[in-house]
């Protein structure tokens, strides 16, 4: 049986950054990274943006050149995944039945796209978007598809809608909630993006649920039946309704968790010698109003990876980072800093019609998050407002001519 000092389950952003950070911190032990795709680590965000639209090649998405991993003696095992964990024996079993021993295990497996459980939802022309193969399948089907239906009004759904609308497709977006981006933003941002997409021809059906997909004899969905009985013709369906954390082997072994694996401030699970990071890890975030959260972002994966690498190398630096996110749609760049979770007031800073404005979220008078539309300076300076947790002058916050760093106390 082969043995490694560090085994990393998952070759996405979190897994790759863990390996990189370990070598940067001088770790000289053996490292193996296990990925279920046949590729070395690559950037995932472009899959729903530049790669989907054909503006970026896959080669440009590589996190590092192949020679990087070889020179640093990071062994990448592609095309397999961990199917079982023996935490008492420090042994993992792979999907190809190979067993490996470890001293430390880092679980960075992310999640699988969530699907609707309804008739026809697994038709041949129904897609999700999580990996390169998903984006490739959508790109291959797009040219001959005229009616595109997207399930889910979050970032993935909106980014796919933008890519399809830009090449002249007829796009419907179906969202269960009464507005877009319900979990991650306020009303100002939701309304802005709805108007932006409508200006590009996208049709929205909010407060609506897809009940079933009518399929033809070849197994393709030809229409979507909504809960009110309305039928929408379709040539392609794309789901963007979140992920299910890939945590089965850890939970089966006794790891604490439910919607993800619970970790402490060092990203340790309750199982000995096992860490968890990224999309599949639930943690108490100091910027989430005391809530335990599971963050689906590159920033979170990278920063938790650094915490784990530091802890393995003897540096006890707890994970405490203001979260940030971004999304590109058409010629609009959204940048978010902080959590808007539980806000009790939102301030619109600037005019949405100008396509350059910010929305500030407050809780008990303190800034907890900022959404920035084409306003990078607000995004950069907004971090300090959140970290300082001061109660600031609301009129000055709302004035786009006053830089955040010059806003006075209330």
C-alpha positions as CSV (number, residue, x, y, z in Angstrom):
1,X,0.0,0.0,0.0
2,X,1.3,3.4,-1.0
3,X,1.6,6.0,1.8
4,X,1.7,9.8,1.8
5,X,2.2,12.4,4.5
6,X,-0.6,14.5,3.1
7,X,-3.5,13.3,0.9
8,X,-5.8,15.9,-0.5
9,X,-9.2,14.6,-1.7
10,X,-10.3,17.0,-4.4
11,X,-8.3,18.8,-7.1
12,X,-10.3,22.0,-7.3
13,X,-9.4,25.4,-6.0
14,X,-9.2,24.3,-2.4
15,X,-7.2,21.2,-3.0
16,X,-4.8,22.8,-5.4
17,X,-4.2,25.7,-3.1
18,X,-3.5,23.4,-0.1
19,X,-0.8,21.7,-2.0
20,X,0.7,25.0,-3.3
21,X,0.6,26.6,0.2
22,X,2.3,23.6,1.8
23,X,5.2,23.8,-0.5
24,X,5.4,27.6,-0.2
25,X,5.6,27.1,3.6
26,X,8.5,24.7,3.3
27,X,6.7,21.4,3.8
28,X,8.9,18.7,2.4
29,X,6.8,15.6,3.0
30,X,5.0,13.6,0.3
31,X,1.7,15.0,-1.1
32,X,-0.9,13.3,-3.2
33,X,-4.0,15.1,-4.7
34,X,-7.0,13.1,-5.9
35,X,-9.3,14.5,-8.6
36,X,-12.2,12.8,-10.3
37,X,-11.6,14.7,-13.6
38,X,-8.9,13.7,-16.1
39,X,-7.2,17.1,-15.8
40,X,-4.7,18.8,-13.6
41,X,-6.3,21.6,-11.4
42,X,-8.0,24.4,-13.4
43,X,-10.0,27.5,-12.6
44,X,-13.7,26.8,-12.3
45,X,-15.4,30.3,-12.4
46,X,-14.7,30.8,-16.2
47,X,-16.8,27.7,-16.9
48,X,-20.0,29.7,-16.6
49,X,-18.5,32.9,-18.0
50,X,-15.6,33.2,-20.6
51,X,-15.2,29.5,-21.3
52,X,-18.9,28.9,-21.9
53,X,-19.0,31.9,-24.3
54,X,-15.8,30.8,-26.1
55,X,-13.8,33.9,-25.0
56,X,-11.3,31.8,-23.0
57,X,-9.6,28.5,-23.9
58,X,-9.2,25.7,-21.4
59,X,-5.4,25.9,-21.6
60,X,-5.6,29.4,-20.2
61,X,-7.6,28.1,-17.2
62,X,-4.9,25.9,-15.8
63,X,-4.0,27.0,-12.3
64,X,-0.4,26.1,-12.9
65,X,1.6,24.5,-15.8
66,X,1.9,20.8,-15.6
67,X,5.6,21.1,-14.9
68,X,4.8,23.1,-11.7
69,X,3.3,20.0,-10.0
70,X,6.1,17.8,-11.2
71,X,8.9,20.0,-10.0
72,X,7.2,20.3,-6.5
73,X,6.6,16.6,-6.3
74,X,2.9,16.9,-5.9
75,X,1.4,13.6,-7.2
76,X,-2.0,14.1,-8.9
77,X,-4.1,11.1,-9.2
78,X,-6.7,11.9,-11.9
79,X,-9.9,10.2,-12.8
80,X,-10.8,8.7,-9.4
81,X,-12.3,9.7,-6.1
82,X,-12.3,8.7,-2.4
83,X,-15.1,6.2,-1.8
84,X,-14.3,5.2,1.8
85,X,-12.3,6.7,4.8
86,X,-10.9,4.6,7.6
87,X,-10.1,7.4,10.1
88,X,-8.8,5.0,12.8
89,X,-6.4,3.3,10.4
90,X,-5.6,6.5,8.4
91,X,-6.5,4.7,5.2
92,X,-8.6,5.8,2.2
93,X,-10.1,3.6,-0.5
94,X,-10.5,5.0,-4.0
95,X,-13.3,4.3,-6.5
96,X,-10.9,2.0,-8.3
97,X,-10.4,0.0,-5.1
98,X,-6.8,1.2,-4.6
99,X,-6.0,1.9,-1.0
100,X,-3.7,4.7,0.3
101,X,-2.4,5.5,3.7
102,X,-2.0,9.0,5.0
103,X,-0.8,11.0,8.0
104,X,-3.1,13.9,7.3
105,X,-6.2,14.0,5.0
106,X,-7.6,17.3,3.6
107,X,-11.1,16.9,2.3
108,X,-11.7,19.4,-0.5
109,X,-14.3,17.6,-2.7
110,X,-16.8,20.5,-3.2
111,X,-20.2,19.3,-4.3
112,X,-22.4,17.9,-7.0
113,X,-25.0,20.0,-8.8
114,X,-28.5,19.8,-7.3
115,X,-31.3,18.6,-9.6
116,X,-35.1,18.7,-9.4
117,X,-36.6,15.4,-8.7
118,X,-39.5,15.5,-11.1
119,X,-40.6,13.6,-14.3
120,X,-38.2,14.1,-17.2
121,X,-35.6,16.0,-15.2
122,X,-32.8,13.7,-16.4
123,X,-33.6,14.1,-20.1
124,X,-30.7,14.1,-22.5
125,X,-30.8,17.9,-23.1
126,X,-31.0,18.8,-19.4
127,X,-27.6,20.0,-18.1
128,X,-25.9,21.2,-15.0
129,X,-22.7,23.2,-14.8
130,X,-20.0,22.3,-12.4
131,X,-17.1,20.8,-14.4
132,X,-15.4,21.2,-17.8
133,X,-17.4,18.3,-19.3
134,X,-20.7,20.1,-18.3
135,X,-19.6,23.3,-20.0
136,X,-18.4,21.3,-23.0
137,X,-21.8,19.6,-23.3
138,X,-23.6,22.9,-23.1
139,X,-21.3,24.5,-25.7
140,X,-21.9,21.6,-28.1
141,X,-25.7,21.8,-27.7
142,X,-26.0,25.6,-27.8
143,X,-25.7,26.3,-31.6
144,X,-28.7,24.1,-32.5
145,X,-30.8,25.1,-29.5
146,X,-33.1,28.1,-29.9
147,X,-35.3,27.9,-26.7
148,X,-33.1,27.8,-23.6
149,X,-34.8,27.4,-20.2
150,X,-32.7,28.0,-17.1
151,X,-33.8,26.7,-13.6
152,X,-32.5,28.9,-10.9
153,X,-32.0,32.7,-10.5
154,X,-28.6,32.6,-8.7
155,X,-25.2,33.5,-10.1
156,X,-24.8,30.4,-12.3
157,X,-28.3,30.7,-13.8
158,X,-27.8,34.4,-14.6
159,X,-24.3,33.9,-16.1
160,X,-25.5,31.1,-18.3
161,X,-28.5,33.3,-19.3
162,X,-26.1,36.1,-20.3
163,X,-24.0,33.7,-22.4
164,X,-27.0,32.4,-24.2
165,X,-28.7,35.7,-24.7
166,X,-25.5,37.3,-26.2
167,X,-25.6,34.8,-29.1
168,X,-29.2,35.5,-29.8
169,X,-31.0,32.6,-28.1
170,X,-34.5,32.8,-26.6
171,X,-34.0,32.5,-22.9
172,X,-36.4,31.8,-20.1
173,X,-35.3,31.8,-16.5
174,X,-37.5,30.1,-13.9
175,X,-37.0,31.0,-10.2
176,X,-38.9,29.6,-7.2
177,X,-38.5,32.8,-5.1
178,X,-40.1,36.1,-5.8
179,X,-36.9,37.7,-6.9
180,X,-33.4,36.9,-8.2
181,X,-30.3,36.3,-6.1
182,X,-32.6,35.7,-3.1
183,X,-29.9,34.2,-0.8
184,X,-27.0,36.5,-1.6
185,X,-28.3,40.1,-2.2
186,X,-31.0,42.6,-1.6
187,X,-33.8,44.0,-3.7
188,X,-31.8,46.7,-5.4
189,X,-29.3,44.3,-6.9
190,X,-32.0,41.8,-7.8
191,X,-34.1,44.4,-9.6
192,X,-31.0,45.7,-11.4
193,X,-30.0,42.4,-12.8
194,X,-33.5,41.5,-13.8
195,X,-33.8,44.8,-15.8
196,X,-30.3,44.2,-17.3
197,X,-31.2,40.7,-18.5
198,X,-34.7,41.8,-19.8
199,X,-32.9,44.5,-21.9
200,X,-31.1,41.6,-23.5
201,X,-34.3,39.6,-24.2
202,X,-34.3,37.3,-21.2
203,X,-37.8,36.4,-19.9
204,X,-38.2,35.8,-16.1
205,X,-40.8,33.6,-14.5
206,X,-40.6,34.3,-10.7
207,X,-42.5,32.6,-7.9
208,X,-42.7,29.7,-10.3
209,X,-41.8,26.0,-10.1
210,X,-41.2,23.5,-12.9
211,X,-43.4,20.5,-12.3
212,X,-42.2,18.2,-15.1
213,X,-40.4,17.9,-18.4
214,X,-42.2,16.4,-21.4
215,X,-39.8,14.2,-23.4
216,X,-39.9,12.8,-26.9
217,X,-39.1,9.3,-28.0
218,X,-35.4,10.1,-28.1
219,X,-35.3,11.1,-24.5
220,X,-35.0,14.9,-25.1
221,X,-37.1,17.4,-23.2
222,X,-39.4,19.3,-25.6
223,X,-41.3,21.4,-23.1
224,X,-41.4,22.4,-19.4
225,X,-44.7,22.3,-17.6
226,X,-44.9,24.9,-14.8
227,X,-47.0,24.4,-11.7
228,X,-49.8,26.6,-13.1
229,X,-50.0,24.4,-16.1
230,X,-48.2,26.7,-18.5
231,X,-46.0,24.9,-21.1
232,X,-42.7,26.3,-22.3
233,X,-41.1,24.9,-25.4
234,X,-37.5,24.0,-24.8
235,X,-34.4,22.7,-26.7
236,X,-32.1,22.9,-23.7
237,X,-32.5,23.1,-19.9
238,X,-29.8,24.2,-17.5
239,X,-30.0,23.8,-13.8
240,X,-28.4,26.3,-11.5
241,X,-30.0,25.6,-8.1
242,X,-27.0,25.0,-5.9
243,X,-24.9,22.0,-4.9
244,X,-25.1,19.0,-2.6
245,X,-21.8,18.8,-0.6
246,X,-19.7,15.7,-1.5
247,X,-19.2,14.5,2.1
248,X,-20.6,11.0,2.1
249,X,-17.5,9.1,3.0
250,X,-16.7,11.4,5.9
251,X,-20.2,11.4,7.3
252,X,-20.3,7.6,7.0
253,X,-17.2,7.5,9.1
254,X,-18.8,9.7,11.8
255,X,-17.8,13.2,10.9
256,X,-20.2,15.8,12.4
257,X,-22.3,17.7,9.8
258,X,-25.3,17.7,7.6
259,X,-25.2,20.4,5.0
260,X,-21.5,20.0,4.7
261,X,-18.9,18.8,7.2
262,X,-18.5,20.8,10.4
263,X,-15.0,22.3,11.0
264,X,-13.4,24.4,13.6
265,X,-11.4,27.6,13.2
266,X,-8.4,25.6,11.9
267,X,-10.7,23.7,9.5
268,X,-10.4,20.5,11.5
269,X,-13.2,18.0,11.5
270,X,-14.0,15.9,14.6
271,X,-12.2,13.0,12.9
272,X,-8.5,12.6,13.8
273,X,-6.1,14.0,11.3
274,X,-8.8,15.1,8.9
275,X,-9.5,18.6,7.7
276,X,-12.2,19.9,5.4
277,X,-12.3,23.1,3.3
278,X,-14.1,24.9,0.6
279,X,-17.7,24.3,-0.6
280,X,-18.2,21.2,1.5
281,X,-17.1,22.7,4.9
282,X,-19.4,24.3,7.3
283,X,-17.8,26.8,9.7
284,X,-18.7,29.6,12.2
285,X,-17.8,32.7,10.2
286,X,-17.2,35.8,12.3
287,X,-18.7,38.0,9.5
288,X,-21.9,36.0,9.2
289,X,-23.7,37.4,12.3
290,X,-22.8,34.3,14.3
291,X,-24.1,31.8,11.8
292,X,-22.5,28.6,10.7
293,X,-22.2,28.8,6.9
294,X,-21.0,26.8,4.0
295,X,-19.4,29.2,1.5
296,X,-19.3,28.4,-2.2
297,X,-16.5,30.7,-3.4
298,X,-13.0,30.6,-4.6
299,X,-11.9,33.0,-1.9
300,X,-13.1,30.8,0.9
301,X,-11.5,27.7,-0.7
302,X,-8.1,29.5,-1.1
303,X,-8.1,31.0,2.4
304,X,-9.2,27.9,4.2
305,X,-6.5,26.0,2.3
306,X,-3.9,28.4,3.7
307,X,-5.2,27.9,7.2
308,X,-4.9,24.2,6.9
309,X,-1.4,24.3,5.3
310,X,-0.3,26.7,8.1
311,X,-1.7,24.4,10.8
312,X,0.1,21.4,9.3
313,X,3.3,23.4,9.2
314,X,2.9,24.5,12.9
315,X,1.3,27.9,12.3
316,X,-1.9,28.2,14.3
317,X,-3.7,31.1,12.5
318,X,-7.5,30.7,12.6
319,X,-9.6,31.2,9.6
320,X,-11.0,34.8,9.8
321,X,-11.4,36.5,6.5
322,X,-14.0,38.9,5.1
323,X,-15.6,36.9,2.3
324,X,-15.7,38.2,-1.2
325,X,-17.4,37.1,-4.5
326,X,-17.8,38.3,-8.0
327,X,-19.9,37.7,-11.2
328,X,-19.5,38.9,-14.8
329,X,-22.7,39.3,-16.8
330,X,-22.6,41.1,-20.2
331,X,-20.4,44.1,-19.6
332,X,-21.3,44.4,-15.9
333,X,-19.0,43.3,-13.1
334,X,-20.5,42.6,-9.7
335,X,-18.1,42.5,-6.8
336,X,-19.3,41.7,-3.3
337,X,-17.5,42.0,0.0
338,X,-19.0,40.6,3.2
339,X,-22.2,38.8,4.1
340,X,-25.6,40.4,3.6
341,X,-27.1,37.7,5.8
342,X,-29.7,39.1,8.2
343,X,-29.3,42.8,7.1
344,X,-32.0,45.2,8.4
345,X,-31.2,48.1,6.1
346,X,-29.9,48.6,2.6
347,X,-28.6,51.8,1.2
348,X,-28.3,52.4,-2.5
349,X,-25.1,54.5,-3.3
350,X,-25.4,56.0,-6.7
351,X,-27.9,55.6,-9.6
352,X,-28.5,52.1,-10.9
353,X,-29.4,53.6,-14.3
354,X,-25.8,54.7,-14.6
355,X,-24.6,51.1,-14.4
356,X,-22.2,52.2,-11.7
357,X,-23.4,52.0,-8.1
358,X,-23.1,50.2,-4.9
359,X,-25.6,48.8,-2.3
360,X,-24.6,48.8,1.4
361,X,-26.1,46.4,3.8
362,X,-26.3,47.3,7.5
363,X,-27.2,45.4,10.6
364,X,-27.8,47.5,13.8
365,X,-26.3,50.4,12.0
366,X,-23.0,48.6,11.1
367,X,-21.9,47.8,7.5
368,X,-21.9,44.0,7.0
369,X,-21.7,43.8,3.2
370,X,-21.3,45.9,0.1
371,X,-22.4,44.9,-3.5
372,X,-20.6,46.9,-6.1
373,X,-21.7,47.3,-9.7
374,X,-18.7,48.5,-11.8
375,X,-17.4,50.4,-8.7
376,X,-14.1,48.7,-7.8
377,X,-13.0,51.5,-5.4
378,X,-16.1,50.9,-3.3
379,X,-15.3,47.2,-3.3
380,X,-11.7,47.7,-2.2
381,X,-12.5,50.3,0.5
382,X,-15.6,48.5,1.7
383,X,-13.6,45.8,3.4
384,X,-12.4,48.2,6.1
385,X,-15.9,49.3,6.8
386,X,-16.9,45.7,7.6
387,X,-13.8,45.0,9.6
388,X,-14.1,48.2,11.7
389,X,-17.8,47.6,12.5
390,X,-18.4,51.3,13.2
391,X,-21.7,53.0,13.0
392,X,-21.3,55.4,10.1
393,X,-23.1,58.5,8.8
394,X,-25.9,57.1,6.5
395,X,-26.1,60.2,4.3
396,X,-22.4,60.1,3.6
397,X,-22.5,56.4,2.9
398,X,-25.2,57.0,0.3
399,X,-23.2,59.8,-1.4
400,X,-21.1,58.2,-4.2
401,X,-18.9,61.3,-4.3
402,X,-17.6,60.6,-0.8
403,X,-15.0,57.8,-0.7
404,X,-15.8,55.1,1.9
405,X,-12.5,55.9,3.6
406,X,-13.7,59.5,4.3
407,X,-17.1,58.6,5.6
408,X,-17.5,59.8,9.2
409,X,-19.1,58.3,12.3
410,X,-22.8,58.7,12.9
